[in-house]
C-alpha cells in the first residue's frame, strides 16, 4: 500500500498539505496509509530545510511549500507505477 507522510509541527500549512493529498488520492481512486510526523528529530531524518514536507513511499517530494493537487496526483501516480 502507498505510504504518505506529512512532515511538520501540525501548523495550518501542514493540515492543508494533508487535505490536498487526501483529495488527490480520492481524485484518482487510490488508497494510502497516512502518517503525520510531528517529532522534530524524525522530520530531520528526511533532510528537509523547512516544513511542511510531503513524503510518498519514503521519497521526499515536496518541502517548504504547499503543492497543488495536480502535483500531488502526479507524484502519487509515479509512486504507483
HTML snippet that shows the backbone in 3Dmol.js (N, CA, C, O; Angstrom):
<script src="https://3Dmol.org/build/3Dmol-min.js"></script>
<div id="view" style="width:600px;height:400px;position:relative"></div>
<script>
const pdb = `
ATOM      1  N   UNK A   1       0.837  -1.187   0.000  1.00  0.00           N
ATOM      2  CA  UNK A   1       0.000   0.000   0.000  1.00  0.00           C
ATOM      3  C   UNK A   1       0.884   1.253   0.000  1.00  0.00           C
ATOM      4  O   UNK A   1       1.992   1.262   0.536  1.00  0.00           O
ATOM      5  N   UNK A   2       0.357   2.290  -0.612  1.00  0.00           N
ATOM      6  CA  UNK A   2       1.039   3.576  -0.682  1.00  0.00           C
ATOM      7  C   UNK A   2       1.185   4.162   0.723  1.00  0.00           C
ATOM      8  O   UNK A   2       0.280   4.055   1.551  1.00  0.00           O
ATOM      9  N   UNK A   3       2.334   4.780   0.977  1.00  0.00           N
ATOM     10  CA  UNK A   3       2.593   5.415   2.265  1.00  0.00           C
ATOM     11  C   UNK A   3       2.811   6.911   2.044  1.00  0.00           C
ATOM     12  O   UNK A   3       3.682   7.312   1.272  1.00  0.00           O
ATOM     13  N   UNK A   4       2.011   7.730   2.729  1.00  0.00           N
ATOM     14  CA  UNK A   4       2.154   9.179   2.618  1.00  0.00           C
ATOM     15  C   UNK A   4       2.398   9.753   4.004  1.00  0.00           C
ATOM     16  O   UNK A   4       1.668   9.462   4.952  1.00  0.00           O
ATOM     17  N   UNK A   5       3.439  10.575   4.104  1.00  0.00           N
ATOM     18  CA  UNK A   5       3.762  11.212   5.377  1.00  0.00           C
ATOM     19  C   UNK A   5       3.767  12.719   5.198  1.00  0.00           C
ATOM     20  O   UNK A   5       4.326  13.249   4.238  1.00  0.00           O
ATOM     21  N   UNK A   6       3.129  13.400   6.149  1.00  0.00           N
ATOM     22  CA  UNK A   6       3.161  14.855   6.181  1.00  0.00           C
ATOM     23  C   UNK A   6       4.104  15.235   7.316  1.00  0.00           C
ATOM     24  O   UNK A   6       3.878  14.881   8.473  1.00  0.00           O
ATOM     25  N   UNK A   7       5.167  15.964   6.966  1.00  0.00           N
ATOM     26  CA  UNK A   7       6.164  16.351   7.950  1.00  0.00           C
ATOM     27  C   UNK A   7       5.912  17.782   8.399  1.00  0.00           C
ATOM     28  O   UNK A   7       5.821  18.691   7.574  1.00  0.00           O
ATOM     29  N   UNK A   8       5.800  17.978   9.703  1.00  0.00           N
ATOM     30  CA  UNK A   8       5.612  19.324  10.228  1.00  0.00           C
ATOM     31  C   UNK A   8       4.990  19.302  11.607  1.00  0.00           C
ATOM     32  O   UNK A   8       4.527  18.264  12.080  1.00  0.00           O
ATOM     33  N   UNK A   9       4.985  20.473  12.253  1.00  0.00           N
ATOM     34  CA  UNK A   9       4.506  20.551  13.640  1.00  0.00           C
ATOM     35  C   UNK A   9       2.995  20.502  13.804  1.00  0.00           C
ATOM     36  O   UNK A   9       2.499  20.501  14.931  1.00  0.00           O
ATOM     37  N   UNK A  10       2.253  20.460  12.695  1.00  0.00           N
ATOM     38  CA  UNK A  10       0.795  20.442  12.790  1.00  0.00           C
ATOM     39  C   UNK A  10       0.205  21.819  12.536  1.00  0.00           C
ATOM     40  O   UNK A  10      -0.920  22.101  12.949  1.00  0.00           O
ATOM     41  N   UNK A  11       0.949  22.664  11.868  1.00  0.00           N
ATOM     42  CA  UNK A  11       0.523  24.029  11.552  1.00  0.00           C
ATOM     43  C   UNK A  11      -0.571  24.015  10.478  1.00  0.00           C
ATOM     44  O   UNK A  11      -0.813  22.977   9.863  1.00  0.00           O
ATOM     45  N   UNK A  12      -1.234  25.154  10.245  1.00  0.00           N
ATOM     46  CA  UNK A  12      -2.268  25.200   9.202  1.00  0.00           C
ATOM     47  C   UNK A  12      -1.757  24.750   7.826  1.00  0.00           C
ATOM     48  O   UNK A  12      -2.490  24.094   7.086  1.00  0.00           O
ATOM     49  N   UNK A  13      -0.513  25.095   7.475  1.00  0.00           N
ATOM     50  CA  UNK A  13       0.034  24.666   6.179  1.00  0.00           C
ATOM     51  C   UNK A  13       0.190  23.153   6.119  1.00  0.00           C
ATOM     52  O   UNK A  13      -0.041  22.546   5.073  1.00  0.00           O
ATOM     53  N   UNK A  14       0.581  22.539   7.230  1.00  0.00           N
ATOM     54  CA  UNK A  14       0.715  21.073   7.279  1.00  0.00           C
ATOM     55  C   UNK A  14      -0.652  20.416   7.062  1.00  0.00           C
ATOM     56  O   UNK A  14      -0.772  19.428   6.338  1.00  0.00           O
ATOM     57  N   UNK A  15      -1.673  20.982   7.699  1.00  0.00           N
ATOM     58  CA  UNK A  15      -3.027  20.442   7.547  1.00  0.00           C
ATOM     59  C   UNK A  15      -3.498  20.597   6.101  1.00  0.00           C
ATOM     60  O   UNK A  15      -4.186  19.725   5.570  1.00  0.00           O
ATOM     61  N   UNK A  16      -3.126  21.706   5.471  1.00  0.00           N
ATOM     62  CA  UNK A  16      -3.523  21.942   4.080  1.00  0.00           C
ATOM     63  C   UNK A  16      -2.853  20.922   3.149  1.00  0.00           C
ATOM     64  O   UNK A  16      -3.488  20.418   2.223  1.00  0.00           O
ATOM     65  N   UNK A  17      -1.577  20.620   3.392  1.00  0.00           N
ATOM     66  CA  UNK A  17      -0.863  19.621   2.586  1.00  0.00           C
ATOM     67  C   UNK A  17      -1.541  18.256   2.734  1.00  0.00           C
ATOM     68  O   UNK A  17      -1.697  17.525   1.755  1.00  0.00           O
ATOM     69  N   UNK A  18      -1.938  17.920   3.956  1.00  0.00           N
ATOM     70  CA  UNK A  18      -2.627  16.643   4.163  1.00  0.00           C
ATOM     71  C   UNK A  18      -3.970  16.631   3.426  1.00  0.00           C
ATOM     72  O   UNK A  18      -4.322  15.639   2.788  1.00  0.00           O
ATOM     73  N   UNK A  19      -4.711  17.729   3.515  1.00  0.00           N
ATOM     74  CA  UNK A  19      -6.015  17.804   2.863  1.00  0.00           C
ATOM     75  C   UNK A  19      -5.862  17.661   1.341  1.00  0.00           C
ATOM     76  O   UNK A  19      -6.608  16.913   0.709  1.00  0.00           O
ATOM     77  N   UNK A  20      -4.903  18.372   0.764  1.00  0.00           N
ATOM     78  CA  UNK A  20      -4.664  18.295  -0.684  1.00  0.00           C
ATOM     79  C   UNK A  20      -4.275  16.870  -1.082  1.00  0.00           C
ATOM     80  O   UNK A  20      -4.718  16.365  -2.114  1.00  0.00           O
ATOM     81  N   UNK A  21      -3.454  16.235  -0.268  1.00  0.00           N
ATOM     82  CA  UNK A  21      -3.020  14.854  -0.561  1.00  0.00           C
ATOM     83  C   UNK A  21      -4.197  13.888  -0.528  1.00  0.00           C
ATOM     84  O   UNK A  21      -4.308  13.007  -1.381  1.00  0.00           O
ATOM     85  N   UNK A  22      -5.071  14.055   0.455  1.00  0.00           N
ATOM     86  CA  UNK A  22      -6.249  13.185   0.547  1.00  0.00           C
ATOM     87  C   UNK A  22      -7.183  13.408  -0.648  1.00  0.00           C
ATOM     88  O   UNK A  22      -7.746  12.455  -1.186  1.00  0.00           O
ATOM     89  N   UNK A  23      -7.343  14.666  -1.059  1.00  0.00           N
ATOM     90  CA  UNK A  23      -8.184  14.964  -2.225  1.00  0.00           C
ATOM     91  C   UNK A  23      -7.578  14.368  -3.496  1.00  0.00           C
ATOM     92  O   UNK A  23      -8.299  13.856  -4.353  1.00  0.00           O
ATOM     93  N   UNK A  24      -6.260  14.438  -3.613  1.00  0.00           N
ATOM     94  CA  UNK A  24      -5.584  13.870  -4.787  1.00  0.00           C
ATOM     95  C   UNK A  24      -5.803  12.362  -4.841  1.00  0.00           C
ATOM     96  O   UNK A  24      -6.055  11.808  -5.910  1.00  0.00           O
ATOM     97  N   UNK A  25      -5.708  11.705  -3.700  1.00  0.00           N
ATOM     98  CA  UNK A  25      -5.945  10.256  -3.640  1.00  0.00           C
ATOM     99  C   UNK A  25      -7.367   9.928  -4.107  1.00  0.00           C
ATOM    100  O   UNK A  25      -7.580   9.016  -4.906  1.00  0.00           O
ATOM    101  N   UNK A  26      -8.336  10.694  -3.588  1.00  0.00           N
ATOM    102  CA  UNK A  26      -9.729  10.474  -3.974  1.00  0.00           C
ATOM    103  C   UNK A  26      -9.914  10.675  -5.473  1.00  0.00           C
ATOM    104  O   UNK A  26     -10.632   9.917  -6.125  1.00  0.00           O
ATOM    105  N   UNK A  27      -9.263  11.700  -6.014  1.00  0.00           N
ATOM    106  CA  UNK A  27      -9.421  12.042  -7.427  1.00  0.00           C
ATOM    107  C   UNK A  27      -8.992  10.903  -8.344  1.00  0.00           C
ATOM    108  O   UNK A  27      -9.572  10.707  -9.412  1.00  0.00           O
ATOM    109  N   UNK A  28      -7.971  10.151  -7.925  1.00  0.00           N
ATOM    110  CA  UNK A  28      -7.520   9.046  -8.784  1.00  0.00           C
ATOM    111  C   UNK A  28      -7.940   7.677  -8.249  1.00  0.00           C
ATOM    112  O   UNK A  28      -7.570   6.642  -8.803  1.00  0.00           O
ATOM    113  N   UNK A  29      -8.710   7.688  -7.173  1.00  0.00           N
ATOM    114  CA  UNK A  29      -9.252   6.441  -6.645  1.00  0.00           C
ATOM    115  C   UNK A  29      -8.220   5.538  -6.004  1.00  0.00           C
ATOM    116  O   UNK A  29      -8.360   4.316  -6.021  1.00  0.00           O
ATOM    117  N   UNK A  30      -7.189   6.135  -5.442  1.00  0.00           N
ATOM    118  CA  UNK A  30      -6.148   5.338  -4.783  1.00  0.00           C
ATOM    119  C   UNK A  30      -6.330   5.404  -3.268  1.00  0.00           C
ATOM    120  O   UNK A  30      -7.056   6.252  -2.750  1.00  0.00           O
ATOM    121  N   UNK A  31      -5.659   4.495  -2.576  1.00  0.00           N
ATOM    122  CA  UNK A  31      -5.691   4.490  -1.116  1.00  0.00           C
ATOM    123  C   UNK A  31      -4.266   4.546  -0.609  1.00  0.00           C
ATOM    124  O   UNK A  31      -3.335   4.077  -1.264  1.00  0.00           O
ATOM    125  N   UNK A  32      -4.112   5.130   0.573  1.00  0.00           N
ATOM    126  CA  UNK A  32      -2.780   5.226   1.165  1.00  0.00           C
ATOM    127  C   UNK A  32      -2.884   5.241   2.674  1.00  0.00           C
ATOM    128  O   UNK A  32      -3.924   5.564   3.248  1.00  0.00           O
ATOM    129  N   UNK A  33      -1.786   4.884   3.295  1.00  0.00           N
ATOM    130  CA  UNK A  33      -1.681   4.974   4.743  1.00  0.00           C
ATOM    131  C   UNK A  33      -1.057   6.333   5.055  1.00  0.00           C
ATOM    132  O   UNK A  33       0.059   6.624   4.624  1.00  0.00           O
ATOM    133  N   UNK A  34      -1.785   7.163   5.806  1.00  0.00           N
ATOM    134  CA  UNK A  34      -1.305   8.498   6.160  1.00  0.00           C
ATOM    135  C   UNK A  34      -0.629   8.489   7.515  1.00  0.00           C
ATOM    136  O   UNK A  34      -1.105   7.855   8.456  1.00  0.00           O
ATOM    137  N   UNK A  35       0.492   9.202   7.607  1.00  0.00           N
ATOM    138  CA  UNK A  35       1.193   9.371   8.866  1.00  0.00           C
ATOM    139  C   UNK A  35       1.556  10.842   9.011  1.00  0.00           C
ATOM    140  O   UNK A  35       2.059  11.466   8.076  1.00  0.00           O
ATOM    141  N   UNK A  36       1.296  11.385  10.190  1.00  0.00           N
ATOM    142  CA  UNK A  36       1.730  12.750  10.479  1.00  0.00           C
ATOM    143  C   UNK A  36       3.001  12.649  11.313  1.00  0.00           C
ATOM    144  O   UNK A  36       3.000  12.062  12.395  1.00  0.00           O
ATOM    145  N   UNK A  37       4.073  13.220  10.807  1.00  0.00           N
ATOM    146  CA  UNK A  37       5.346  13.193  11.523  1.00  0.00           C
ATOM    147  C   UNK A  37       5.550  14.579  12.127  1.00  0.00           C
ATOM    148  O   UNK A  37       5.843  15.541  11.417  1.00  0.00           O
ATOM    149  N   UNK A  38       5.390  14.667  13.450  1.00  0.00           N
ATOM    150  CA  UNK A  38       5.490  15.959  14.120  1.00  0.00           C
ATOM    151  C   UNK A  38       6.751  16.077  14.972  1.00  0.00           C
ATOM    152  O   UNK A  38       7.102  17.174  15.407  1.00  0.00           O
ATOM    153  N   UNK A  39       7.432  14.964  15.213  1.00  0.00           N
ATOM    154  CA  UNK A  39       8.636  14.981  16.035  1.00  0.00           C
ATOM    155  C   UNK A  39       9.806  15.577  15.245  1.00  0.00           C
ATOM    156  O   UNK A  39      10.144  15.100  14.161  1.00  0.00           O
ATOM    157  N   UNK A  40      10.405  16.602  15.793  1.00  0.00           N
ATOM    158  CA  UNK A  40      11.475  17.330  15.091  1.00  0.00           C
ATOM    159  C   UNK A  40      12.616  16.402  14.667  1.00  0.00           C
ATOM    160  O   UNK A  40      13.120  16.514  13.549  1.00  0.00           O
ATOM    161  N   UNK A  41      13.022  15.495  15.543  1.00  0.00           N
ATOM    162  CA  UNK A  41      14.136  14.583  15.211  1.00  0.00           C
ATOM    163  C   UNK A  41      13.778  13.654  14.053  1.00  0.00           C
ATOM    164  O   UNK A  41      14.622  13.359  13.206  1.00  0.00           O
ATOM    165  N   UNK A  42      12.535  13.196  14.016  1.00  0.00           N
ATOM    166  CA  UNK A  42      12.099  12.342  12.896  1.00  0.00           C
ATOM    167  C   UNK A  42      12.033  13.144  11.600  1.00  0.00           C
ATOM    168  O   UNK A  42      12.411  12.647  10.539  1.00  0.00           O
ATOM    169  N   UNK A  43      11.548  14.394  11.688  1.00  0.00           N
ATOM    170  CA  UNK A  43      11.470  15.241  10.500  1.00  0.00           C
ATOM    171  C   UNK A  43      12.873  15.456   9.928  1.00  0.00           C
ATOM    172  O   UNK A  43      13.057  15.417   8.711  1.00  0.00           O
ATOM    173  N   UNK A  44      13.848  15.681  10.783  1.00  0.00           N
ATOM    174  CA  UNK A  44      15.222  15.941  10.341  1.00  0.00           C
ATOM    175  C   UNK A  44      15.841  14.737   9.620  1.00  0.00           C
ATOM    176  O   UNK A  44      16.770  14.906   8.830  1.00  0.00           O
ATOM    177  N   UNK A  45      15.346  13.544   9.879  1.00  0.00           N
ATOM    178  CA  UNK A  45      15.853  12.352   9.191  1.00  0.00           C
ATOM    179  C   UNK A  45      15.561  12.405   7.694  1.00  0.00           C
ATOM    180  O   UNK A  45      16.213  11.719   6.906  1.00  0.00           O
ATOM    181  N   UNK A  46      14.582  13.220   7.303  1.00  0.00           N
ATOM    182  CA  UNK A  46      14.231  13.336   5.884  1.00  0.00           C
ATOM    183  C   UNK A  46      15.013  14.433   5.176  1.00  0.00           C
ATOM    184  O   UNK A  46      14.815  14.666   3.983  1.00  0.00           O
ATOM    185  N   UNK A  47      15.896  15.105   5.897  1.00  0.00           N
ATOM    186  CA  UNK A  47      16.806  16.084   5.301  1.00  0.00           C
ATOM    187  C   UNK A  47      16.063  17.180   4.526  1.00  0.00           C
ATOM    188  O   UNK A  47      16.415  17.505   3.392  1.00  0.00           O
ATOM    189  N   UNK A  48      15.033  17.738   5.160  1.00  0.00           N
ATOM    190  CA  UNK A  48      14.350  18.876   4.551  1.00  0.00           C
ATOM    191  C   UNK A  48      14.722  20.131   5.330  1.00  0.00           C
ATOM    192  O   UNK A  48      15.011  20.068   6.525  1.00  0.00           O
ATOM    193  N   UNK A  49      14.712  21.263   4.647  1.00  0.00           N
ATOM    194  CA  UNK A  49      15.106  22.516   5.282  1.00  0.00           C
ATOM    195  C   UNK A  49      13.936  23.227   5.937  1.00  0.00           C
ATOM    196  O   UNK A  49      14.123  23.944   6.921  1.00  0.00           O
ATOM    197  N   UNK A  50      12.727  23.041   5.409  1.00  0.00           N
ATOM    198  CA  UNK A  50      11.573  23.686   6.019  1.00  0.00           C
ATOM    199  C   UNK A  50      10.325  22.844   5.816  1.00  0.00           C
ATOM    200  O   UNK A  50      10.232  22.052   4.878  1.00  0.00           O
ATOM    201  N   UNK A  51       9.371  23.033   6.714  1.00  0.00           N
ATOM    202  CA  UNK A  51       8.095  22.321   6.640  1.00  0.00           C
ATOM    203  C   UNK A  51       7.072  23.252   6.003  1.00  0.00           C
ATOM    204  O   UNK A  51       7.309  24.460   5.963  1.00  0.00           O
ATOM    205  N   UNK A  52       5.966  22.760   5.511  1.00  0.00           N
ATOM    206  CA  UNK A  52       5.561  21.352   5.543  1.00  0.00           C
ATOM    207  C   UNK A  52       6.312  20.514   4.509  1.00  0.00           C
ATOM    208  O   UNK A  52       6.708  21.001   3.450  1.00  0.00           O
ATOM    209  N   UNK A  53       6.491  19.253   4.847  1.00  0.00           N
ATOM    210  CA  UNK A  53       7.112  18.316   3.925  1.00  0.00           C
ATOM    211  C   UNK A  53       6.121  17.230   3.556  1.00  0.00           C
ATOM    212  O   UNK A  53       5.229  16.888   4.334  1.00  0.00           O
ATOM    213  N   UNK A  54       6.291  16.693   2.355  1.00  0.00           N
ATOM    214  CA  UNK A  54       5.432  15.599   1.907  1.00  0.00           C
ATOM    215  C   UNK A  54       6.324  14.469   1.417  1.00  0.00           C
ATOM    216  O   UNK A  54       7.191  14.663   0.565  1.00  0.00           O
ATOM    217  N   UNK A  55       6.091  13.279   1.974  1.00  0.00           N
ATOM    218  CA  UNK A  55       6.886  12.100   1.637  1.00  0.00           C
ATOM    219  C   UNK A  55       5.944  11.018   1.120  1.00  0.00           C
ATOM    220  O   UNK A  55       4.972  10.656   1.782  1.00  0.00           O
ATOM    221  N   UNK A  56       6.246  10.509  -0.073  1.00  0.00           N
ATOM    222  CA  UNK A  56       5.439   9.427  -0.638  1.00  0.00           C
ATOM    223  C   UNK A  56       6.349   8.218  -0.819  1.00  0.00           C
ATOM    224  O   UNK A  56       7.362   8.286  -1.516  1.00  0.00           O
ATOM    225  N   UNK A  57       5.971   7.102  -0.176  1.00  0.00           N
ATOM    226  CA  UNK A  57       6.792   5.882  -0.206  1.00  0.00           C
ATOM    227  C   UNK A  57       8.251   6.181   0.140  1.00  0.00           C
ATOM    228  O   UNK A  57       9.167   5.736  -0.552  1.00  0.00           O
ATOM    229  N   UNK A  58       8.450   6.934   1.212  1.00  0.00           N
ATOM    230  CA  UNK A  58       9.767   7.275   1.753  1.00  0.00           C
ATOM    231  C   UNK A  58      10.607   8.164   0.837  1.00  0.00           C
ATOM    232  O   UNK A  58      11.816   8.281   1.037  1.00  0.00           O
ATOM    233  N   UNK A  59       9.988   8.791  -0.161  1.00  0.00           N
ATOM    234  CA  UNK A  59      10.692   9.734  -1.036  1.00  0.00           C
ATOM    235  C   UNK A  59      10.129  11.129  -0.787  1.00  0.00           C
ATOM    236  O   UNK A  59       8.925  11.351  -0.912  1.00  0.00           O
ATOM    237  N   UNK A  60      11.006  12.066  -0.434  1.00  0.00           N
ATOM    238  CA  UNK A  60      10.561  13.446  -0.223  1.00  0.00           C
ATOM    239  C   UNK A  60      10.205  14.050  -1.580  1.00  0.00           C
ATOM    240  O   UNK A  60      11.050  14.130  -2.471  1.00  0.00           O
ATOM    241  N   UNK A  61       8.948  14.474  -1.729  1.00  0.00           N
ATOM    242  CA  UNK A  61       8.511  15.050  -2.997  1.00  0.00           C
ATOM    243  C   UNK A  61       8.300  16.553  -2.902  1.00  0.00           C
ATOM    244  O   UNK A  61       8.280  17.246  -3.920  1.00  0.00           O
ATOM    245  N   UNK A  62       8.144  17.061  -1.680  1.00  0.00           N
ATOM    246  CA  UNK A  62       7.910  18.491  -1.511  1.00  0.00           C
ATOM    247  C   UNK A  62       8.320  18.916  -0.113  1.00  0.00           C
ATOM    248  O   UNK A  62       8.137  18.173   0.851  1.00  0.00           O
ATOM    249  N   UNK A  63       8.883  20.133  -0.005  1.00  0.00           N
ATOM    250  CA  UNK A  63       9.158  20.694   1.315  1.00  0.00           C
ATOM    251  C   UNK A  63       9.154  22.210   1.243  1.00  0.00           C
ATOM    252  O   UNK A  63       9.559  22.807   0.246  1.00  0.00           O
ATOM    253  N   UNK A  64       8.686  22.814   2.322  1.00  0.00           N
ATOM    254  CA  UNK A  64       8.706  24.258   2.432  1.00  0.00           C
ATOM    255  C   UNK A  64       7.634  24.995   1.649  1.00  0.00           C
ATOM    256  O   UNK A  64       7.672  26.222   1.551  1.00  0.00           O
ATOM    257  N   UNK A  65       6.679  24.262   1.092  1.00  0.00           N
ATOM    258  CA  UNK A  65       5.607  24.914   0.335  1.00  0.00           C
ATOM    259  C   UNK A  65       4.387  24.005   0.297  1.00  0.00           C
ATOM    260  O   UNK A  65       4.443  22.841   0.693  1.00  0.00           O
ATOM    261  N   UNK A  66       3.287  24.564  -0.188  1.00  0.00           N
ATOM    262  CA  UNK A  66       2.062  23.779  -0.343  1.00  0.00           C
ATOM    263  C   UNK A  66       1.919  23.420  -1.821  1.00  0.00           C
ATOM    264  O   UNK A  66       1.698  24.300  -2.653  1.00  0.00           O
ATOM    265  N   UNK A  67       2.043  22.138  -2.150  1.00  0.00           N
ATOM    266  CA  UNK A  67       1.935  21.731  -3.564  1.00  0.00           C
ATOM    267  C   UNK A  67       0.488  21.811  -4.043  1.00  0.00           C
ATOM    268  O   UNK A  67      -0.447  21.821  -3.242  1.00  0.00           O
ATOM    269  N   UNK A  68       0.322  21.869  -5.357  1.00  0.00           N
ATOM    270  CA  UNK A  68      -1.025  21.844  -5.925  1.00  0.00           C
ATOM    271  C   UNK A  68      -1.536  20.408  -5.934  1.00  0.00           C
ATOM    272  O   UNK A  68      -0.765  19.454  -5.824  1.00  0.00           O
ATOM    273  N   UNK A  69      -2.852  20.277  -6.066  1.00  0.00           N
ATOM    274  CA  UNK A  69      -3.420  18.932  -6.134  1.00  0.00           C
ATOM    275  C   UNK A  69      -2.902  18.200  -7.365  1.00  0.00           C
ATOM    276  O   UNK A  69      -2.657  16.994  -7.314  1.00  0.00           O
ATOM    277  N   UNK A  70      -2.732  18.925  -8.477  1.00  0.00           N
ATOM    278  CA  UNK A  70      -2.231  18.292  -9.708  1.00  0.00           C
ATOM    279  C   UNK A  70      -0.825  17.739  -9.502  1.00  0.00           C
ATOM    280  O   UNK A  70      -0.504  16.659  -9.997  1.00  0.00           O
ATOM    281  N   UNK A  71       0.017  18.478  -8.769  1.00  0.00           N
ATOM    282  CA  UNK A  71       1.373  17.982  -8.491  1.00  0.00           C
ATOM    283  C   UNK A  71       1.311  16.704  -7.664  1.00  0.00           C
ATOM    284  O   UNK A  71       2.020  15.737  -7.944  1.00  0.00           O
ATOM    285  N   UNK A  72       0.460  16.708  -6.648  1.00  0.00           N
ATOM    286  CA  UNK A  72       0.356  15.540  -5.761  1.00  0.00           C
ATOM    287  C   UNK A  72      -0.177  14.336  -6.538  1.00  0.00           C
ATOM    288  O   UNK A  72       0.282  13.213  -6.329  1.00  0.00           O
ATOM    289  N   UNK A  73      -1.133  14.561  -7.423  1.00  0.00           N
ATOM    290  CA  UNK A  73      -1.660  13.464  -8.254  1.00  0.00           C
ATOM    291  C   UNK A  73      -0.536  12.852  -9.082  1.00  0.00           C
ATOM    292  O   UNK A  73      -0.427  11.631  -9.189  1.00  0.00           O
ATOM    293  N   UNK A  74       0.301  13.712  -9.666  1.00  0.00           N
ATOM    294  CA  UNK A  74       1.435  13.222 -10.467  1.00  0.00           C
ATOM    295  C   UNK A  74       2.384  12.395  -9.612  1.00  0.00           C
ATOM    296  O   UNK A  74       2.816  11.318 -10.022  1.00  0.00           O
ATOM    297  N   UNK A  75       2.708  12.900  -8.419  1.00  0.00           N
ATOM    298  CA  UNK A  75       3.640  12.177  -7.540  1.00  0.00           C
ATOM    299  C   UNK A  75       3.064  10.834  -7.095  1.00  0.00           C
ATOM    300  O   UNK A  75       3.786   9.840  -7.017  1.00  0.00           O
ATOM    301  N   UNK A  76       1.760  10.807  -6.804  1.00  0.00           N
ATOM    302  CA  UNK A  76       1.119   9.556  -6.399  1.00  0.00           C
ATOM    303  C   UNK A  76       1.125   8.569  -7.564  1.00  0.00           C
ATOM    304  O   UNK A  76       1.432   7.390  -7.388  1.00  0.00           O
ATOM    305  N   UNK A  77       0.782   9.061  -8.757  1.00  0.00           N
ATOM    306  CA  UNK A  77       0.780   8.195  -9.947  1.00  0.00           C
ATOM    307  C   UNK A  77       2.174   7.620 -10.199  1.00  0.00           C
ATOM    308  O   UNK A  77       2.312   6.441 -10.523  1.00  0.00           O
ATOM    309  N   UNK A  78       3.214   8.460 -10.049  1.00  0.00           N
ATOM    310  CA  UNK A  78       4.590   7.984 -10.224  1.00  0.00           C
ATOM    311  C   UNK A  78       4.917   6.901  -9.197  1.00  0.00           C
ATOM    312  O   UNK A  78       5.555   5.901  -9.523  1.00  0.00           O
ATOM    313  N   UNK A  79       4.478   7.107  -7.964  1.00  0.00           N
ATOM    314  CA  UNK A  79       4.769   6.147  -6.897  1.00  0.00           C
ATOM    315  C   UNK A  79       4.047   4.828  -7.130  1.00  0.00           C
ATOM    316  O   UNK A  79       4.534   3.768  -6.738  1.00  0.00           O
ATOM    317  N   UNK A  80       2.886   4.898  -7.769  1.00  0.00           N
ATOM    318  CA  UNK A  80       2.105   3.670  -8.023  1.00  0.00           C
ATOM    319  C   UNK A  80       2.608   2.898  -9.236  1.00  0.00           C
ATOM    320  O   UNK A  80       2.341   1.704  -9.365  1.00  0.00           O
ATOM    321  N   UNK A  81       3.335   3.572 -10.126  1.00  0.00           N
ATOM    322  CA  UNK A  81       3.746   2.886 -11.360  1.00  0.00           C
ATOM    323  C   UNK A  81       5.059   2.134 -11.196  1.00  0.00           C
ATOM    324  O   UNK A  81       5.534   1.509 -12.143  1.00  0.00           O
TER     325      UNK A  81
END
`;
const viewer = $3Dmol.createViewer("view");
viewer.addModel(pdb, "pdb");
viewer.setStyle({}, {cartoon: {color: "spectrum"}});
viewer.zoomTo();
viewer.render();
</script>
